[in-house]
Amino acid sequence: MKILKFGGTSVGTPERIQNLAQIVQSEEPCIVVLSAMAGTTNALVEITELLYKGDNENSLIKIEVLEQSYISRVNELFTSDEYLNKGLELISSHFIYIRNFVHKTFTQLQEKAVLAQGELISTAMFHYHLSENNIDSVLLPALNFMRIDKDGEPDSYYIQENLKREICRTPQDKLFITQGYICRNAYGEVDNLHRGGSDYSASLIGAAISADEVQIWTDIDGFHNNDPRFVEQTQAISELSFDEAAELAYFGAKIMHPASVLPCKLNNIPVRLKNTLSPCDVGTLISNKLERKRIKAVAAKDGITAVKIKSGRMLLAYGFLRKIFEVFEIYKTPIDMITTSEVAVSLTIDDTSRLEEIENELKKFGTVEIDKNQSIICIVGDFISEAAGSAKLVLEALDKIPLRMISYGGSSHNISVLVDQENKVEALKSLNKLFS
């Protein structure tokens, strides 16, 4: 069995839903994981923010606008009176539910229940569309099997046992539809998976049933070897290892959340990135297989802040780095890159919400320098083979770009460099010559 996950744009219009119905038809059993229709989650977030404020008038206006957009889609999608009425009843019931929270005290648990409505609507609409076209499918409610524990982590045993039970209810069926992103928590309340959203759902489902393959369908044909927004003539990469894909995803490639495929990695289930607009393309296959190749791909992450701590007390001192890291731990701020010398530590962060407090704490240890508007450029390739010479190629390609930091050796397949954000595009174009 395969798992096929489709994002919001794949169900964003009636035409895309019709195209999706063609893609999922197969003799091979599969579970289709759907996100909310494009724009829905953002609209629901705006509505919940208004409900928190008690702004009932504007929340009702936003709810009405969103409901009317769904009514329009229903009228375009369904052709028979039977399914047109079913679609309209579906929309009405969900928006009555949302309106029930107006004029009431709004809580975080209620917010998550409201946010879940997008996935519940998209999957039901798609299921109705298949039924109207005489395509057999089963709607699997994710809230019946997807659960997180008290620490917010997936309850793998619960997911596996309850998902298999749901599938076994209709052993003759081959096509199953379920929601991404949403789940229940340890107390049975509606919640969500946070990291990676629907991609994470697909990976967890794939691991639970030992799927043959998990497919993530988007509007591009897999990972590209450079950022096509800034560099011309980029190419899709046919194969990546899980670690390589995670590096690219973390450092700027938006096609996939870096943590979303971890269950597949741990269970050795291949993940394939496919293009809904070109379904025949092979896409990018992500697996535990590592192909030795000098330079595979480049990605960039903006909005980086560099922090440098210089102190004579660091010379030959033990425990100094621990004290530095403890400051970032106290303020719950992750570190991306780090380099050290005998008297200084340089590191980068992308969350500056506690930067002022962090800077004040670090000044107790020495002089602190802050550089904002930086970009991390991640170069993925073979950096372990002595014969490869990949690191030399990277630095030669960037010889005209001022480099603020270089991180090399922490990974066998990655070099990261820090540059001023204004130099990012020039750096990406310079590195693109390595693929020609």
Long-range contacts (C-beta under 8 A, 24 or more apart in sequence): 1-28, 1-29, 1-30, 1-31, 1-209, 1-211, 1-212, 2-28, 2-29, 2-30, 2-31, 2-211, 2-212, 2-213, 2-214, 2-215, 3-30, 3-31, 3-33, 3-202, 3-205, 3-206, 3-211, 3-213, 3-214, 3-215, 4-30, 4-31, 4-32, 4-33, 4-202, 4-215, 4-217, 5-32, 5-33, 5-34, 5-35, 5-180, 5-198, 5-199, 5-201, 5-202, 5-214, 5-215, 5-216, 5-217, 6-32, 6-33, 6-34, 6-35, 6-217, 6-276, 7-35, 7-38, 7-198, 7-217, 7-218, 8-35, 8-36, 8-37, 8-38, 8-39, 8-40, 8-41, 8-122, 9-38, 9-218, 9-219, 9-276, 10-34, 10-35, 10-217, 10-218, 10-219, 10-276, 11-35, 11-36, 11-37, 11-38, 11-122, 11-125, 11-126, 12-37, 12-38, 12-39, 13-73, 14-73, 14-76, 14-77, 16-276, 17-77, 17-125, 17-126, 17-129, 18-77, 18-129, 19-276, 20-126, 20-276, 21-126, 21-129, 21-130, 21-133, 21-135, 23-217, 23-276, 23-279, 24-175, 25-135, 25-175, 26-174, 26-175, 27-174, 28-174, 29-174, 29-175, 29-176, 30-174, 30-175, 30-176, 31-140, 31-176, 31-177, 31-178, 31-205, 31-209, 31-211, 32-126, 32-175, 32-176, 32-177, 32-178, 33-178, 33-179, 33-180, 33-198, 33-201, 33-202, 33-205, 34-119, 34-122, 34-123, 34-126, 34-177, 34-178, 34-179, 34-180, 34-198, 35-118, 35-119, 35-122, 35-180, 35-181, 35-197, 35-198, 36-118, 36-119, 36-121, 36-122, 36-181, 37-70, 37-73, 37-118, 37-121, 37-122, 40-66, 40-118, 40-121, 40-122, 41-115, 41-118, 44-98, 44-114, 44-115, 44-117, 44-118, 45-115, 47-98, 47-114, 48-106, 48-111, 48-114, 48-115, 51-101, 51-102, 51-106, 51-110, 51-111, 51-114, 52-106, 52-111, 54-106, 56-102, 56-103, 59-102, 60-99, 60-102, 63-95, 63-98, 63-99, 63-102, 66-95, 67-91, 67-95, 70-95, 70-121, 73-125, 74-125, 77-125, 77-129, 78-128, 78-129, 78-132, 79-132, 80-132, 82-132, 83-128, 83-129, 83-131, 83-132, 86-128, 87-125, 87-128, 90-121, 90-124, 90-125, 90-128, 91-121, 94-120, 94-121, 109-189, 109-190, 112-189, 112-190, 112-191, 112-192, 113-189, 113-190, 115-182, 115-192, 116-143, 116-179, 116-181, 116-182, 116-190, 116-192, 119-179, 119-180, 119-181, 119-182, 119-198, 120-179, 120-182, 122-179, 123-177, 123-178, 123-179, 126-177, 127-177, 130-175, 130-177, 135-175, 136-173, 136-174, 136-175, 137-173, 137-175, 137-176, 137-177, 138-170, 138-173, 138-175, 138-176, 138-177, 139-176, 139-177, 139-178, 140-166, 140-167, 140-176, 140-177, 140-178, 141-166, 141-178, 141-179, 142-178, 142-179, 142-180, 142-182, 142-183, 142-201, 143-179, 143-182, 143-183, 143-184, 143-190, 146-182, 146-183, 146-184, 146-193, 146-201, 146-204, 147-183, 147-184, 147-185, 147-186, 148-183, 148-184, 148-185, 148-186, 148-191, 148-193, 149-186, 150-185, 150-186, 152-185, 152-194, 154-183, 154-193, 154-204, 154-263, 155-186, 156-204, 156-207, 156-208, 156-263, 159-204, 159-205, 159-208, 160-208, 160-209, 163-205, 163-208, 163-209, 164-208, 164-209, 167-209, 178-205, 195-257, 195-259, 195-260, 196-256, 196-257, 196-258, 196-259, 196-260, 196-261, 197-257, 197-260, 199-256, 199-257, 199-260, 199-261, 200-257, 200-259, 200-260, 200-263, 202-260, 203-260, 203-261, 203-262, 203-263, 203-264, 203-271, 204-263, 206-263, 206-264, 206-267, 206-269, 206-271, 207-263, 207-264, 207-266, 207-267, 207-269, 210-267, 210-269, 211-269, 212-269, 213-269, 213-270, 213-271, 213-272, 214-261, 214-264, 214-269, 214-270, 214-271, 214-272, 215-271, 215-272, 215-273, 215-274, 215-283, 216-255, 216-256, 216-271, 216-272, 216-273, 216-274, 217-273, 217-274, 217-275, 217-276, 218-255, 218-273, 218-274, 218-275, 218-276, 219-275, 219-276, 219-277, 220-255, 220-275, 221-273, 221-274, 221-275, 221-278, 221-281, 221-283, 221-284, 222-255, 222-273, 222-274, 222-275, 222-281, 222-283, 222-284, 223-248, 223-253, 223-255, 223-256, 223-273, 223-284, 223-297, 224-253, 224-297, 225-296, 225-297, 225-298, 225-432, 225-435, 226-297, 226-298, 226-428, 226-431, 226-432, 226-435, 227-252, 227-253, 227-298, 227-299, 227-300, 227-428, 230-424, 230-425, 230-428, 230-429, 231-428, 231-429, 231-432, 234-432, 235-435, 236-281, 236-283, 236-284, 237-284, 237-296, 237-297, 238-282, 238-284, 238-285, 239-284, 239-285, 239-286, 239-287, 239-289, 239-291, 240-284, 240-285, 240-286, 240-296, 240-297, 240-380, 241-286, 241-287, 241-288, 241-289, 241-290, 241-291, 241-413, 242-271, 242-286, 242-287, 242-288, 243-290, 243-411, 243-413, 244-290, 244-296, 244-297, 244-380, 244-413, 244-414, 245-271, 245-284, 245-286, 247-299, 247-378, 247-380, 247-411, 247-413, 247-414, 248-297, 248-299, 248-378, 248-380, 249-299, 250-301, 250-378, 251-299, 251-300, 251-301, 251-376, 251-377, 251-378, 251-416, 252-299, 252-300, 252-301, 252-302, 252-376, 252-378, 253-297, 253-299, 261-286, 290-413, 292-382, 292-385, 292-388, 293-381, 293-382, 294-381, 294-382, 294-388, 294-389, 294-390, 294-393, 294-434, 295-379, 295-380, 295-381, 295-390, 295-393, 295-394, 295-431, 295-434, 295-435, 296-380, 296-381, 297-379, 297-380, 297-381, 298-377, 298-378, 298-379, 298-380, 298-428, 298-431, 298-432, 299-377, 299-378, 299-380, 300-375, 300-376, 300-377, 300-378, 300-424, 300-427, 300-428, 301-336, 301-350, 301-375, 301-376, 301-378, 302-375, 302-421, 302-424, 303-350, 303-373, 304-336, 304-348, 304-349, 304-350, 304-374, 304-375, 304-376, 304-418, 304-421, 305-348, 305-349, 305-350, 305-352, 305-355, 305-370, 305-371, 305-372, 305-374, 306-346, 306-347, 306-348, 306-369, 306-370, 306-371, 306-372, 306-374, 306-404, 306-405, 306-418, 307-346, 307-347, 307-348, 307-349, 307-358, 307-359, 307-362, 307-368, 307-369, 307-370, 308-344, 308-345, 308-346, 308-368, 308-369, 308-370, 308-371, 309-344, 309-345, 309-346, 309-362, 309-365, 309-366, 309-367, 309-368, 310-343, 310-344, 310-366, 310-367, 310-368, 310-369, 311-343, 311-344, 311-365, 311-366, 311-367, 312-343, 312-366, 313-365, 313-366, 314-342, 314-343, 314-344, 314-345, 314-365, 314-366, 315-342, 315-343, 316-342, 320-365, 321-345, 323-365, 324-362, 324-365, 327-358, 327-361, 327-362, 328-358, 330-361, 331-357, 331-358, 331-361, 333-358, 336-376, 336-416, 337-376, 337-405, 337-407, 337-416, 337-418, 338-407, 339-405, 339-406, 339-407, 346-404, 346-405, 348-374, 348-376, 348-405, 348-418, 371-404, 373-420, 373-421, 373-422, 374-404, 374-418, 374-419, 374-420, 374-421, 375-418, 375-419, 375-420, 375-421, 375-423, 375-424, 375-427, 376-416, 376-417, 376-418, 377-416, 377-417, 377-418, 377-419, 377-424, 377-427, 377-428, 377-431, 378-414, 378-415, 378-416, 379-414, 379-415, 379-416, 379-417, 379-431, 380-413, 380-414, 381-413, 381-415, 382-413, 383-408, 383-411, 383-412, 383-413, 383-414, 383-415, 384-412, 384-413, 390-415, 391-415, 393-434, 394-431, 394-434, 397-430, 397-431, 397-433, 397-434, 398-427, 398-430, 398-431, 400-430, 401-426, 401-427, 401-430
